[in-house]
Structures are given as structure tokens and as C-alpha cells.
Amino acid sequence: MAEHVSILQQMGVAALAGAAAAWTVSRVRLARRSRPATEGHPTGGGLGVLPRQALPPVETVVLTPAERDAFARLVRQFGEGRH
């Protein structure tokens, strides 16, 4: 127990922590109660609340052999600066 903190301050922190825990439990219970009754888990394995997000398409660039060599030299040049 910290000596510079009074008993009232410690009781206040404990009361706030208890109130936060009680609020969290009540919110979870209310959220579960308001859900429609379904058998088993919702399909798709998601939360059911959040929409699925589509990922952007992967972009690729075809390099010529000269560009590939220039990129390799650049990577080696940057790698030498770390020693």
C-alpha cells in the first residue's frame, strides 16, 4: 500500500473500478438480451454486427531485367549503409 495515498483515495479508486466492472457486465447482459434468438452460432463465423470488409486488389508490376538489376543494386546499396 502506498504511504502517500490516503485511505479515502484508495476507497474511491476501488469504488470507481467496481462501478466500471458493474457497468460493463450490465452492458454485456443487455447486448445479449437484445439479440434475436438463433440456434447455434451465426453463419459465416463473424460477429454478425460488423459488415464484411473487402480487401483492395493486389497490384503487381512486371519489371524488365534491367529494372530488376537496378532494384537489386539499390537494395544492396541501402543494405551497405546499415553496417
C-alpha positions as CSV (number, residue, x, y, z in Angstrom):
1,M,0.0,0.0,0.0
2,A,1.4,3.4,-0.9
3,E,2.0,5.6,2.1
4,H,1.3,8.9,0.3
5,V,-2.2,7.9,-0.8
6,S,-5.0,8.2,1.8
7,I,-7.5,5.6,2.6
8,L,-10.3,7.7,1.1
9,Q,-8.4,7.9,-2.2
10,Q,-7.9,4.2,-2.3
11,M,-11.6,3.6,-1.5
12,G,-12.5,6.0,-4.3
13,V,-10.4,4.1,-6.8
14,A,-11.9,0.8,-5.7
15,A,-15.4,2.2,-5.9
16,L,-14.8,3.5,-9.4
17,A,-13.3,0.2,-10.5
18,G,-16.3,-1.7,-9.1
19,A,-18.7,0.7,-10.8
20,A,-16.9,0.3,-14.1
21,A,-17.0,-3.5,-13.8
22,A,-20.7,-3.5,-12.9
23,W,-21.4,-1.2,-15.9
24,T,-19.5,-3.4,-18.2
25,V,-21.3,-6.5,-17.0
26,S,-24.7,-4.8,-17.3
27,R,-23.9,-3.6,-20.9
28,V,-22.9,-7.1,-21.9
29,R,-26.1,-8.6,-20.5
30,L,-28.2,-6.0,-22.2
31,A,-26.5,-6.6,-25.5
32,R,-27.0,-10.4,-25.2
33,R,-30.7,-10.0,-24.2
34,S,-31.4,-7.7,-27.2
35,R,-30.0,-10.2,-29.7
36,P,-32.6,-12.3,-31.6
37,A,-32.7,-15.9,-30.6
38,T,-30.8,-18.1,-33.1
39,E,-29.8,-21.7,-32.9
40,G,-26.1,-22.1,-32.7
41,H,-23.7,-19.6,-34.0
42,P,-24.4,-17.2,-36.8
43,T,-23.3,-18.3,-40.2
44,G,-20.0,-17.0,-41.5
45,G,-18.2,-17.1,-38.2
46,G,-18.2,-13.3,-37.9
47,L,-19.7,-11.2,-35.2
48,G,-22.9,-10.6,-37.1
49,V,-22.8,-6.9,-36.3
50,L,-19.9,-5.8,-38.5
51,P,-20.1,-6.0,-42.2
52,R,-17.6,-7.9,-44.1
53,Q,-14.8,-5.7,-45.5
54,A,-13.4,-6.3,-48.9
55,L,-9.7,-6.1,-49.4
56,P,-8.4,-4.0,-52.2
57,P,-7.0,-5.9,-55.2
58,V,-3.3,-6.7,-55.1
59,E,-1.3,-4.6,-57.5
60,T,1.6,-6.1,-59.3
61,V,4.1,-4.6,-61.8
62,V,6.2,-6.6,-64.2
63,L,9.8,-5.5,-64.2
64,T,12.2,-5.7,-67.1
65,P,15.5,-7.5,-66.4
66,A,17.3,-4.1,-66.4
67,E,14.8,-2.7,-63.8
68,R,15.2,-5.8,-61.7
69,D,19.0,-5.4,-61.7
70,A,18.7,-1.7,-60.9
71,F,16.4,-2.6,-58.0
72,A,18.8,-5.2,-56.7
73,R,21.7,-2.7,-56.8
74,L,19.6,-0.2,-54.9
75,V,18.7,-2.8,-52.2
76,R,22.4,-3.7,-51.8
77,Q,23.3,0.0,-51.6
78,F,20.8,0.6,-48.8
79,G,22.0,-2.6,-47.1
80,E,25.6,-1.5,-47.0
81,G,24.6,1.7,-45.1
82,R,23.4,-0.3,-42.1
83,H,26.8,-1.8,-41.2
